[in-house]
Amino acid sequence: MKAIVYGGPGKRSFNDVPVPRIQKTTDAIVRITRTTICGTDLHILKGDVPAVQPGRILGHEGVGIIEEVGEGVSNFKKGDRVLISCVTSCGKCEYCKKQVYAHCEDGGWILGHLIDGTQAEYVRIPHADNSLYHVPEGADEEALVMLSDILPTGHEIGVLYGAVKPGDTVAIVGAGPVGMGVLLTAQFYSPANLVVIDVDDARLEMARKFGATHTINSTRQDPVKELMAMTKDGVDVAVECVGIPATFDVCQKVLRPGGHLANVGVHGSSVDLELQNLWIRNVTITTGLVNTNTTPMLLKTVESGKLRPEQLITHRYAFSEFPQAYEVFSNAADSKAMKVIITNE
């Protein structure tokens, strides 16, 4: 089969690799019908995630059809259409029992990280009963790909950890796919103001269409000055969705007393934490890797039409065009890419 293979920092290839096989009784083999590329994949290619070894198939998002199941799988059978969670859950360990699936003792974020991932024609899914979801009849499968990672990540690590409440002013720093996931799901909680900061006017325009009340282009305006000017004494919630020191710095400078800084971005280097200024302001700083415990709820909101994540898709490619999809997604400033969908049907 064909797959996107990591070759070390700055190196990827579209190679022929062996089709995965059942290794444990709780495994399923899924034929990928739709997948995508995540900003985390770009971080891996930059060398920001050293646990990823050369030869690893990338990807942790997708929808597909069950090809084979191990004899220990009871919730799924050959032919079932399924949504793949980016987080693998055994359902039995201490962390899974607390719904902290990100730290499952025999799972967590392993797809495209510690085991081969979804940017391939077939993928092996461990603990299939707890790591897959049935696709509802008639559902938009492109929309469901957004439920593998970006929507639960934005909702859980950005909105819930940020403790967004009715009437809040929320600053979202970074208008990429996860930032848009924060923007879409924050609206469940009726904040008064949703301010999106980015360097790309096209993304800021999209953010306004999706519910942003204000936007700031940080190449032309100082986001700290702008946010402080439009609020009494800072924002209630600042959500960092980029993963670089400069964007984290914006977030820590604009929090009002009692505010929340929710770090969602994947950081490849250290940041300067201004604890000497923060401690007296009673702020809360949270970090996190998505647990996907809200995926069933988000699935219902998509199925009902309350949430329409297919709006985030800007480019579509056939599976044979995977390398081109990577080029477009990697150069989003020029291509205006938000989410790309790669189809293999």
N, C-alpha and C positions, 0 to 999 in steps of 0.2 A: 504494500500500500504506500501511498504518498503521505508525507508529513513534514511539518516545519520543525527543523532540528536545530537546537542551540549548539554552536560550535565554540563557545567562549566569548568573552566580551567583544562586542562589535561584529560577531559572526553568526550568521544563520544560513540555513540551506533548505531547499525543498527536495527531500531525498526519498528514495525507495527504502522502506524499513519493513521488518517482519510484522505481520498482523498479530495483535496481542491474543493471548490465550487465557482461559480460566486458570488461575493459580490457587484460589481457595474456594471453598464451597459457597461462600457468601458473595462471590464476584458476579458481575454481569459484563458481557461484552456488548457495547452499544455502537451501532453504525451511525456515524455523525451525519446529520442532514443539514444542520445549520450551526455555524459557530461564528466567532468574532475574535477581535484582537483587543487586549486590555492595555491600559497604560502601564500596568505592572509588567507585562511582557516587554515593554520598552525599557523599563527599569532593569529587568534581567539582562537584556542585551547590552545595557551600559555597564554591567558588572556590579550593580547595586545589590544584588541578591546572591552572595557568594556560595550559598548552599546548592545552587543550581549547577550541575556538572555538565561539561561538554558531552553531547550525545543525547541529551534529554529532549523529548518532544514537548514543545511548549503548548500553552493553552489550558484554561480551566473553566470555560464557558461553552454552553451548547445545548442543542436539542437533537434527539436522534431516535432510533428504533432499536429495541432490544433484539440482538442477534442470537444470544445464548445466555443462559443463566446457570450458575452453580446449583447443586442440589439443595443447598441451604437457603436459597432465595425463595421466599413465599409470596411476596407482594407483587412480583412482576413475572411476565412470561415472554417468550419469543413473540415478536410482532408488536409489543406495546410501544407506543410513542411516549417518550419521557423527556423531562427537563432534568439536566445535570446540574447539581449544586457544585459550586466552586469549593465547598468544604465537605470533606468526607467524615461521616460520623458512624462510629461503631454502635452507638446507642446504649452501651453497657458500662462504660468506665465512669469514674467519678465526675469528670468534666461534662460528659454527655448528660449525665443525670441532672446536672445543674444548667443544662442548655448552653454551656460554653463549648459548643462544638468545635470552635477554632482550635481548641487545645485537646481534642480527642487524643487519647493515648495511643490509638492505632489509626489515626487519620489526621483531621485538621486540613489545612491547606497543603495538600500533597500533589494534586494534579498539576502537571507542568512545572513542578517545583522539586519534589522528591521522587515522584514517579511520572511516567509518561502521561501527557495531557491530551487535550481535545482537538488540537489543530492537526488532525489526522483523519483518515477515512474511518478508522475504528479506534475505540478506546476501552480500556479495562477499568471498570468502576468497582473498587472494593466496597464492602458493606452496602451493597446495592439497595437493600430494603430501607435503609436510613439515609441514603445519599442521592436518591432519585425521586422524582415526582411525576405522577401520571399527567399527561397533557390532556386538558379538558377537550371534549368533542367540539370541533369547530373553532378552537382557539387560534389566534394569530401567532404562529410559532416564531416569527421574527421578533414580535414583542416579548415573547417568553424568554428569548435568549438574554434579554436585559435583566431577567430575574435570577440568572446564574450567579451574578456578582454585583453589578454596579448599583442596582436599586436596593438590595438588602444592605450593601456596604454604606451607601449614602444615608439610608434610613436609620440603620442601627448605630453606626459609628459617628455619623454626623448629627442626625436629628435627635435620636434618643439619648445618646451620650451627652449631647449638647443641651439636653433638657429644654427643648424649644416649647414655649407655652403661648397661649393666646395673648396677643398684644405685644409680643417681643419684637425687637429689632434684631435681625439676623444678618450677619455679613458672611458671605460665601466667597472665599478667596480661591479662585480657580474655576473656570467655566468649562472644564473638560467633562467627559461622560459621568464621572462620579460626582462632580460638582453639580451637574444637572440632576443627578439622582437625588442629591440633597435638596435642591430647589423644588423638585416635584413632590417629594414626600414631606417636606417641611410644611407644605400647605394643608396637610391633614390636621395640623394643630393651630391654624388660624393666627400666625404671626402678623403683626401690623405692617412690618416693613421687611422686605427681602432684598438685600443689596448684594449684587454680584460684581466681583472685581476680576478683571482679566486684562490681557494685553491685546486681545484679538476682537476687533469690532464685530466680526461676523458672529462669533460666539456670544457676545454681549447682546446682539440683536436677537439671537435665538433665545437667550435667557429672558428677555422682555416678553417674547411670545409665550414662554412657559410660565410666566407669573412673577418675574422679578419686578419690584416696584421702583428700583433705582439700579443703575449700572455705573461703574467707574472703570475707565481705561487707565491703567496704572502707568502707561507710557506717556500720558499727557497730563495726568492729575496725580497728586500725592494722595494715595488712598487713606492714609492716617489723618491728614488734615481734613479731607472731605468727610470722612465718617465722624470725626469729632465735631465738625461744624454742623452736621445734620442731626446730631443727637444732643441730649442734655449733658451727658458725661461719658459717652461711649456706648457700645452695643451690648445687648444682653448675651448674645451668642456669636462667636466667631468660629467659623469652620474652615480649617486649612485643608485644601484639596489638591495641592501641587506636590509638596514634598521637597522643598528647597528652603534654605535658611531665610531668604528674603521674605517669603510668604508667611512663614511662621512668625517672623518678626512683626509683620503687619498685624497679625492676629493678637499677639501679646500686648501690643501698644494701644489697641482700640477697645479693650474690655472695660466695661464699667464695673464699679464695685459689685461684687456678687455675681459677676458674669461667668460664662462657661467658654472655654477654648476646647473645641473638639478637633483633635488632629486626625485626619483621615489619610493624608498623603503618605506615600512611601518614601522615607528619607534614606538617602545613601551616604549622608555625612552628618556630623553633629551640628547642632544649632546653639545659639547663644540664648540661654534661658535667663531672663532678667528677674531672677527671684527676688533681688533686692527691692524691686519696684512692685512686684506682684503680691508678695505675702500679705501686705497690709490692706490689700483691696479685696480680700476674701474671695479670690477667684478659684475656679475649679478647672484643672487641665486633665483631659482624658485622651487616651490613645486606644487603638484597638485594631484587631483583625476581625473581619466579619464572622459572626457565628451562624448566620442564616436561619436563626430561630424565628424570624419574621417572614420567611419566604412563603409559608402557607397563607398568611394574611394578605401579602402582596399579590399572590396568585389570584386570590378572590377579587381584589380590587381591579386587576387587569381584566379578569373574566367578565366583571360587571360593567366595564367601560369607564369606571371612575378614574383609572390611571391608564394613560395611553403612551407607554414608553417607546412604541414604534416611531413616534415623532423624532426620536433621537437618531434614527438611521438616516445617514446622508449618502452612503455609497453601498452598492451591492456587487458581488463578484461570484463567478463560478469557482468551484474548488481548484480548478486548474490555474486560476489567476491569483492564487494565494500570495505569491511574491509581489505582485503588483499591488494587492491590497495592503501589504506591509509598507510599501513605499509611500502609498497615499496616506495611510494612517500616521506614519512616522513624520510626515511633512504636512501636518494638519494646518499650519498657518497658511501655507500656499494652496492646499487642496480644499480647505474649508471642511475637512472631515470631522465628524463627531463620533458616530459609531459606524463601523463597516460590518456588513453581513456577508459571510461566505457560505454559499449553498452547494450541497452535494446530493442532488436527487435526480 
